[in-house]
Amino acid sequence: MSWEVLHIPGHSPGSIALYNPDGKILIPGDTVYADYAIGRFDLHGASGPQLKDSLNLLAGLEVKMLLPGHNRIMEQVPDGYIRHTARQWEPYLT
C-alpha cells in the first residue's frame, strides 16, 4: 500500500494524517472523528484557525474509510462528511 503523509496542524503543531488514495482510507490522528467531532484546539500549542485549515485540506480528499485516533472507525464515510464537519465547527475555529 502507498500512503501520503499530510501535515495537518491545529490539534497539535506536528499533527499528520496518512491517506491511502487507492483504498480512500484516511488516518487523521486527532483532527477529525466519527459523529461530526474534531480534536481539541484549546490545548497548549493547538490552534483553531490551523485546525480549520487542516479540516478543509482533508475535506478535499475522497474518503471511504476513516480511522481516527479516538472514537469509532467509520467504514462507510458519507460523501462530504469532513466538509460538513468543518462547516459545523467553523464558527469556533477563528
C-alpha positions, 0 to 999 in steps of 0.5 A: 500500500502507498500512503501520503503523509499530510501535515495537518496542524491545529490539534497539535503543531506536528499533527499528520494524517496518512491517506491511502488514495487507492483504498480512500482510507484516511488516518487523521490522528486527532483532527477529525472523528466519527459523529461530526467531532474534531480534536481539541484546539484549546490545548497548549500549542493547538490552534483553531484557525490551523485546525480549520485549515487542516479540516478543509485540506482533508475535506478535499480528499475522497474518503471511504474509510476513516480511522481516527485516533479516538472514537469509532472507525467509520467504514462507510464515510458519507460523501462530504462528511469532513466538509460538513464537519468543518462547516459545523465547527467553523464558527469556533475555529477563528 
